[in-house]
Protein backbone atom coordinates (compact mmCIF):
# COMPACT_ATOMS: atom_id res chain seq x y z
CA UNK A 1 0.00 0.00 0.00
CA UNK A 2 1.37 3.42 -0.91
CA UNK A 3 1.39 6.36 1.44
CA UNK A 4 -0.85 9.10 -0.03
CA UNK A 5 1.31 11.80 1.58
CA UNK A 6 4.40 10.50 -0.20
CA UNK A 7 2.46 10.51 -3.44
CA UNK A 8 1.45 14.14 -2.76
CA UNK A 9 5.08 15.09 -2.16
CA UNK A 10 6.23 13.41 -5.36
CA UNK A 11 3.46 15.05 -7.37
CA UNK A 12 4.39 18.43 -5.92
CA UNK A 13 8.07 17.78 -6.63
CA UNK A 14 7.26 16.99 -10.26
CA UNK A 15 5.18 20.17 -10.64
CA UNK A 16 7.91 22.30 -9.09
CA UNK A 17 10.56 20.68 -11.29
CA UNK A 18 8.46 21.39 -14.37
CA UNK A 19 8.22 25.04 -13.35
CA UNK A 20 11.99 25.18 -12.76
CA UNK A 21 12.66 23.64 -16.16
CA UNK A 22 10.63 26.41 -17.79
CA UNK A 23 12.61 29.24 -16.16
CA UNK A 24 15.93 30.68 -17.24
CA UNK A 25 18.99 29.69 -15.24
CA UNK A 26 19.86 32.15 -12.52
CA UNK A 27 16.36 33.51 -12.01
CA UNK A 28 14.93 33.59 -8.49
CA UNK A 29 11.82 31.70 -9.64
CA UNK A 30 13.94 28.85 -10.98
CA UNK A 31 16.00 28.64 -7.81
CA UNK A 32 12.86 28.65 -5.67
CA UNK A 33 11.18 25.99 -7.82
CA UNK A 34 14.29 23.79 -7.67
CA UNK A 35 14.33 24.17 -3.88
CA UNK A 36 10.69 23.10 -3.67
CA UNK A 37 11.26 20.18 -6.06
CA UNK A 38 14.26 18.83 -4.18
CA UNK A 39 12.68 19.35 -0.77
CA UNK A 40 9.42 17.65 -1.71
CA UNK A 41 11.25 14.75 -3.34
CA UNK A 42 13.29 14.12 -0.21
CA UNK A 43 10.73 14.52 2.57
CA UNK A 44 7.99 12.18 3.79
CA UNK A 45 5.02 14.52 3.76
CA UNK A 46 3.94 18.08 3.04
CA UNK A 47 4.33 19.21 6.66
CA UNK A 48 7.93 17.99 6.73
CA UNK A 49 8.60 19.66 3.39
CA UNK A 50 7.16 22.97 4.65
CA UNK A 51 9.35 22.78 7.75
CA UNK A 52 12.43 22.04 5.65
CA UNK A 53 11.74 25.00 3.37
CA UNK A 54 11.80 27.27 6.42
CA UNK A 55 15.55 26.59 6.55
CA UNK A 56 16.35 27.61 2.96
CA UNK A 57 18.75 30.50 2.54
CA UNK A 58 19.22 33.18 1.42
CA UNK A 59 16.05 34.86 2.64
CA UNK A 60 14.76 35.88 -0.81
CA UNK A 61 14.97 32.29 -2.04
CA UNK A 62 13.24 31.03 1.13
CA UNK A 63 10.41 33.53 0.70
CA UNK A 64 9.96 32.67 -2.99
CA UNK A 65 10.12 28.92 -2.29
CA UNK A 66 7.55 29.15 0.52
CA UNK A 67 5.24 31.24 -1.66
CA UNK A 68 5.51 28.70 -4.48
CA UNK A 69 4.99 25.78 -2.10
CA UNK A 70 1.91 27.43 -0.62
CA UNK A 71 0.54 28.17 -4.10
CA UNK A 72 1.11 24.62 -5.32
CA UNK A 73 -0.38 23.01 -2.23
CA UNK A 74 -3.54 25.09 -2.44
CA UNK A 75 -4.20 24.50 -6.14
CA UNK A 76 -7.07 22.16 -6.88
CA UNK A 77 -7.14 19.50 -9.54
N, C-alpha and C positions, 0 to 999 in steps of 0.2 A: 504494500500500500504506500502511495506517495504522500508526502506531507504537503498540503495545499499551500502552506506558507512558503516553503522552498520553491514551489512552482511560481508563486507570486513574485518572489525575489528574482528568479531567473527570467521571468517575463519582463519585469521592470529593467533588469540588466540589459536585456536584448533591445528594449525600446531606447534606453539611454545610449547604448552603443550605436544604434542606428542614427540617433541625433548627432552624436559625436562624429560619425563618419561623414555627415553632411555639412560639417563646419570646416572652415579653413584652419590649418594648423596655427597654433599660437593664439587663437581667439579665446577669450574667457569662457564663452559658451561651450566650446569644445572641451576645454580643460574641466569644466564643471560636469559636463555629460560623461566624460571618461571617469571622473571620480565617482559619480553615481553608478556607472556600469560596473566598475571594479568592486565597489563596496557591496552592491547588491549581489554580485556573483559570488562573493566570498563570505557572506553572512547567512545565518539560518533563517531569519525572518525580517519583516519590515521594521519592527521596533529596534532590533539589533543594528540594522542598516542605518536607521535614523540616528541612533546613538553614535555610531562610528563616524558618520558624516559631521557630527559636532566637533570632531577632532581634526578636521581638514584645515590645512593652512596653505597659503596665507588667507587672511580674513575675507578678501573679495571672492576668492574661489569657494570658500566655505559657504558664504552667503548665496552665491549663485547655485551651488550644488544643492543646498537645502531648499531653495526656491524651486529648482527643477524637480527634486524628489517629491516635494509637496504637490506640485502640479501633476506629476505623473501618477501619484498615488490617489489623487482625487478624481482623475479622469474616469469616466464610465465607458464601458464597452470595450 
